[in-house]
């Protein structure tokens, strides 16, 4: 069963409360999403570290229920 965009956003915000999250369904199939996550907690972290934080927030759903997530991360104003 595919993941809903709202569920993805909720999981990210639960782990990163200050995050500004934008989710787009790329294919309309509930399996391929693009997410932009902006958070002050990312400041000073590499892009890889930022992405790892987001993937950890999804609690193992990547590659399973959530097939593909194109991810962009950053800090406010950056």
FISELO-913047 format. One record per residue (C-alpha): residue in three letters; x, y, z. Coordinates in steps of 0.05 Angstrom, whole numbers, plus 5000, padded with zeros to 4 digits. Example, Ala and Ser with C-alpha at 12.3 -4.5 7.8 and 13.67 -1.06 7.14 Angstrom:
2
Ala524649105156 Ser527349795143 
END
This chain:
78
Unk500050005000 Unk503050674979 Unk504651225029 Unk500551855031 Unk504152525024 Unk501052755089 Unk503952145125 Unk510852295099 Unk510353025121 Unk507752815190 Unk513452325201 Unk518752845181 Unk515553385226 Unk515152895284 Unk522652785281 Unk524453505260 Unk519253955293 Unk521854605264 Unk522054335193 Unk518554675135 Unk516454085092 Unk513854085021 Unk511853424989 Unk510153314916 Unk507552664885 Unk511852604822 Unk508152044786 Unk501252064817 Unk502251344841 Unk503651464915 Unk510551154907 Unk514851704877 Unk515352344916 Unk519752964919 Unk520753294987 Unk523953955006 Unk525753995080 Unk528354645109 Unk530554635182 Unk535055045227 Unk537454385257 Unk541054245191 Unk545754845200 Unk553054615202 Unk551353925175 Unk553353645108 Unk548053505055 Unk549052755067 Unk547952855142 Unk541653265128 Unk538952715083 Unk540552175134 Unk536552555187 Unk530552585140 Unk531151845121 Unk531651655195 Unk525152035207 Unk521651575157 Unk523150985203 Unk525250475150 Unk519650625100 Unk524550815045 Unk525250254994 Unk519149905022 Unk512450255026 Unk515750895001 Unk519250704936 Unk522751344917 Unk523852024949 Unk527652574913 Unk530252984971 Unk532553704977 Unk534653975044 Unk537254635070 Unk537255155125 Unk532555755129 Unk535056325086 Unk540355875055 
END
